[in-house]
């Protein structure tokens, strides 16, 4: 049995990577974060030409009918280039939720490009006291916090108890506030809804759809952090070879060698873990939730270690904007908390395995 990526999967990741190498260069990311240019929309159009938004869409709706593993490979590549993309929410979580619920109309709108979904599921995980939505007929009121995938979104897919509802962005009764997070490459919102017109997603299995959305979202965030951490490691190794002290590269110093080796030793096993967690979403459903919790919690701990250690290898330069290392550092930090931090996910994993009451 062959345990690895197929030729098609490698080709998919390579195609996305080669595009982002030119389109999502660090200078372009920096300009986007500073409020200049429209990199997010430019990347969306370029990725659309590669078929990226259609990866998880069913073939019946004009999609490619691929799985979460292929989506994770794309997320890994986006994280590697700290690309300002709404892929995780708009074409990962939203599509999976609508697909599971069986709402072909919304899937067709996403496939045609007439709809792009931001996703708010924080309240399904553990919301704040002042958050939560209430559906009354065809309207919805309340607050949805930490809504992901806001860049370019035309609609928001939100949770109200066991229901999934969609609201149109900018419609009457929908007020949005941008949250200031450490990661400025992606936009996160708080939505306040006051009798806003809402469309309840078709189908009756909304609770299962929410669970699958959360599981897949956690895997895709873990993959994003994997790509970001891998790039930080590569940058640390490259810098250590170029930086001289005492007339010799710092890569020749034993302490620096150990730092780089420890990062590589901790990071490499994460790749298989994240890939398997993504594979399990479609092929090993009985392990899907558990593996999503384990992969994200472990990847975020390793990501934190790599981000800190890679910065240390760069010395004082690692903290400057000149190298831009902080973009990857902050990306990993934001991913750590979205859809649940490591501590919460380990507690969920314990419950799933019957270790706690």
C-alpha positions in Angstrom: 0.0 0.0 0.0 1.3 3.4 -0.9 1.0 6.1 1.8 1.5 9.4 0.1 0.0 11.9 -2.3 -1.1 10.9 -5.7 0.3 12.4 -8.9 -2.8 14.5 -9.4 -2.7 15.8 -5.8 1.0 16.8 -6.2 0.2 18.5 -9.5 -2.6 20.4 -7.8 -0.5 21.7 -5.0 2.4 22.5 -7.4 0.1 24.5 -9.7 -1.2 26.6 -6.8 2.2 27.0 -5.4 3.8 28.2 -8.7 1.0 30.7 -9.1 1.3 32.1 -5.6 5.1 32.4 -5.8 4.5 35.2 -8.3 1.1 36.6 -7.3 1.5 36.6 -3.5 5.0 37.9 -3.0 5.9 39.4 0.4 5.8 43.0 -1.0 2.3 42.5 -2.3 1.2 41.0 1.0 2.7 44.0 2.8 0.9 46.5 0.5 -2.4 44.7 1.1 -2.0 44.8 4.9 -1.2 48.5 4.6 -4.5 49.0 2.8 -3.0 49.4 -0.6 -4.0 47.3 -3.6 -6.6 44.6 -4.0 -4.5 41.5 -3.6 -7.3 39.4 -2.1 -9.5 39.9 -5.1 -6.6 39.5 -7.5 -5.7 36.2 -5.9 -9.3 35.1 -6.0 -9.5 35.6 -9.8 -6.2 33.8 -10.3 -7.2 30.9 -8.1 -10.5 30.7 -9.8 -8.8 30.2 -13.2 -6.9 27.3 -11.6 -10.3 25.8 -10.4 -9.4 26.2 -6.7 -12.9 27.5 -5.6 -14.5 24.5 -7.2 -12.4 21.7 -5.5 -15.1 20.7 -3.0 -18.1 21.5 -5.0 -20.0 18.4 -6.3 -19.7 17.6 -10.0 -23.4 17.9 -10.3 -23.1 21.6 -9.5 -20.2 22.1 -11.9 -17.4 21.5 -9.3 -14.5 19.1 -9.3 -15.9 16.8 -6.6 -12.6 16.5 -4.7 -12.1 15.9 -1.0 -10.9 17.7 2.1 -7.3 16.4 1.5 -7.1 18.3 -1.7 -8.5 21.3 0.0 -5.9 20.9 2.8 -3.1 20.9 0.3 -4.4 24.2 -1.1 -4.6 25.6 2.4 -1.1 24.5 3.2 0.2 26.3 0.1 -1.9 29.5 0.9 -0.3 29.5 4.4 3.1 29.1 3.0 2.7 32.3 1.1 0.6 34.1 3.8 -1.9 34.7 1.0 -5.0 36.9 1.9 -7.5 34.3 0.8 -11.0 33.4 2.1 -10.6 29.9 0.8 -11.0 28.1 4.2 -14.4 29.6 5.0 -15.9 30.4 1.5 -14.9 27.3 -0.4 -14.1 24.9 2.4 -16.4 25.2 5.4 -19.4 26.8 3.5 -19.4 24.3 0.7 -19.0 21.3 3.0 -21.9 22.5 5.1 -24.2 23.2 2.2 -23.2 19.9 0.6 -24.0 18.0 3.7 -27.3 19.8 4.2 -28.2 19.1 0.6 -28.9 22.7 -0.5 -28.2 22.5 -4.2 -29.5 26.0 -4.9 -26.8 27.7 -2.8 -24.1 25.3 -4.1 -25.1 26.3 -7.7 -24.9 30.0 -6.8 -21.4 29.5 -5.4 -20.4 27.5 -8.5 -21.6 30.3 -10.8 -19.8 33.0 -8.7 -23.0 34.8 -7.8 -22.5 33.9 -4.1 -19.5 33.8 -1.9 -20.0 32.8 1.7 -18.4 34.1 4.9 -18.9 31.7 7.8 -19.8 32.3 11.4 -19.8 29.1 13.6 -18.2 30.4 16.8 -21.4 30.1 18.7 -21.6 26.4 17.8 -18.3 25.9 19.5 -18.6 28.1 22.6 -19.9 31.6 22.1 -19.6 34.7 24.3 -22.4 35.7 26.7 -23.4 38.6 24.4 -23.5 36.5 21.2 -25.9 34.1 19.6 -28.7 34.3 17.0 -32.4 33.7 17.1 -34.4 32.9 14.0 -38.1 34.1 13.8 -39.8 33.1 10.6 -37.7 34.5 7.8 -35.7 36.9 9.9 -32.8 36.6 12.3 -31.6 38.7 15.2 -28.6 38.7 17.5 -24.8 38.7 17.2 -22.4 36.4 15.4 -18.8 36.8 16.4 -15.5 35.9 14.6 -17.1 35.5 11.2 -14.4 34.2 8.9 -13.9 34.6 5.1 -15.3 38.2 5.0 -13.0 39.2 2.1 -15.2 39.4 -1.0 -18.2 37.7 0.8 -21.7 38.4 -0.7 -23.5 36.4 2.0 -22.8 35.0 5.4 -23.6 31.4 6.5 -24.4 31.5 10.2 -25.6 29.1 13.0 -28.6 29.5 15.2 -28.8 26.5 17.5 -29.1 23.5 15.2 -30.1 25.7 12.2 -27.9 27.1 9.4 -29.1 30.4 7.9 -27.8 32.6 5.2 -28.0 36.4 5.2 -27.1 38.8 2.4 -24.2 41.1 3.2 -25.2 44.8 3.3 -29.0 44.0 3.6 -31.2 45.9 6.0 -30.6 45.0 9.6 -27.1 43.6 9.0 -24.3 45.6 10.7 -20.7 44.5 10.6 -17.7 45.5 12.7 -14.2 44.4 11.6 -12.3 42.8 14.4 -8.6 43.8 14.9 -6.7 40.6 15.2 -2.9 40.0 15.0 -3.3 38.6 11.5 -4.0 41.4 9.1 -3.9 39.2 6.0 -7.4 38.0 6.6 -10.6 39.8 7.7 -12.7 38.6 10.7 -16.0 40.3 11.5 -18.6 40.6 14.2 -22.1 40.8 12.8 -25.0 42.4 14.6 -28.4 41.4 13.1 -31.7 43.1 13.8 -34.6 41.3 12.1 -32.4 40.8 9.1 -33.9 38.8 6.2 -32.6 35.2 6.4 -32.8 32.2 4.3 -32.8 28.9 6.2 -30.6 26.4 4.5 -32.4 23.5 2.9 -32.4 20.0 4.5 -32.9 18.8 8.0 -29.4 17.5 9.0 -28.1 20.9 10.0 -26.4 19.7 13.2 -24.4 17.2 11.3 -23.6 19.8 8.6 -22.3 22.1 11.4 -20.1 19.4 12.9 -18.6 18.6 9.5 -18.0 22.3 8.8 -16.2 22.7 12.1 -14.1 19.5 11.6 -13.1 20.5 8.1 -12.4 24.1 9.1 -10.1 22.9 11.9 -8.2 20.7 9.5 -7.8 23.5 6.9 -6.5 25.9 9.6 -4.0 23.3 10.7 -2.9 22.9 7.1 -2.5 26.6 6.8 -0.3 26.7 9.9 1.7 23.8 8.5 2.5 25.7 5.4 3.3 28.9 7.3 5.6 27.0 9.8 7.4 25.2 6.9 8.2 28.5 5.3 9.5 30.0 8.6 11.8 27.0 9.0 13.1 27.4 5.5 13.7 31.1 6.0 15.6 30.3 9.2 17.8 27.8 7.5 18.5 30.1 4.6 19.3 33.0 6.9 21.6 31.0 9.0 23.6 30.1 5.9 23.9 33.7 4.8 24.5 35.4 8.1 28.1 35.6 9.2 29.5 36.0 12.7 33.2 35.7 13.6 33.9 35.2 9.9 31.8 32.1 9.6 28.1 31.4 8.8 26.0 31.0 12.0 24.7 27.8 10.4 28.0 26.3 11.5 27.3 27.0 15.2 26.1 24.0 17.0 23.4 25.9 18.9 21.9 27.1 15.7 22.1 23.7 14.1 20.2 22.2 17.1 17.5 24.9 16.8 16.9 24.2 13.1 17.1 20.4 13.6 14.6 20.5 16.5 12.1 22.6 14.4 12.4 20.1 11.5 12.0 17.1 13.8 8.8 18.5 15.4 7.3 19.8 12.2 7.8 16.9 9.8 5.5 14.4 11.6 2.7 17.1 11.6 2.5 16.8 7.8 1.4 13.2 7.9 -1.0 13.9 10.8 -2.7 16.9 9.0 -2.9 14.9 5.8 -4.5 11.9 7.5 -6.9 14.2 9.4 -8.0 15.6 6.0 -8.3 12.2 4.5 -10.4 11.0 7.4 -13.0 13.7 6.8 -14.1 11.9 3.6 -13.0 8.3 4.1 -12.9 7.5 7.8 -15.9 9.3 9.2 -15.7 7.6 12.6 -12.3 9.3 13.2 -13.1 12.6 11.5 -13.9 14.7 14.6 -11.2 13.2 16.7 -8.5 13.6 14.1 -9.5 17.2 13.4 -9.1 18.0 17.1 -5.8 16.2 17.4 -4.3 17.6 14.2 -5.2 21.2 15.0 -4.2 21.1 18.6 -0.9 19.5 18.0 -0.1 21.5 14.9 -0.8 24.8 16.7 1.6 23.9 19.5 4.3 22.9 17.1 3.6 26.0 15.0 4.0 28.2 18.0 7.4 26.5 18.7 8.6 26.9 15.1 7.4 30.5 14.9 9.3 31.4 18.1 12.4 29.5 17.3 12.7 30.6 13.7 12.5 34.2 14.9 15.3 33.5 17.4 17.5 32.1 14.6 17.1 35.5 12.8 18.2 37.3 16.0 17.2 41.0 16.1 16.4 41.0 12.4 13.6 38.5 13.0 11.5 41.2 14.8 11.8 43.8 12.0 9.4 44.5 9.2 12.3 44.3 6.7 12.2 40.5 6.6 8.4 40.3 7.1 8.8 37.2 9.3 6.0 38.5 11.5 3.4 37.9 8.9 3.9 34.1 9.2 4.2 34.4 13.0 0.9 36.2 13.3 -0.8 33.9 10.8 0.1 30.9 13.0 -1.0 32.8 16.1 -4.5 33.6 14.7 -5.0 30.1 13.4 -4.3 28.8 16.9 -7.4 30.4 18.3 -9.9 30.2 15.4 -12.4 27.4 15.9 -10.9 26.5 19.3 -7.5 26.7 20.9 -5.4 23.6 21.7 -6.7 23.3 25.3 -10.3 23.2 24.2 -9.6 20.8 21.3 -7.7 18.4 23.6 -10.7 18.5 26.0 -13.0 17.7 23.1 -10.7 14.8 22.0 -10.9 13.4 25.5 -14.7 13.5 25.5 -14.8 11.9 22.1 -12.7 9.0 23.4 -14.8 8.6 26.6 -12.0 9.7 28.9 -14.1 12.3 30.7 -17.7 12.3 31.8 
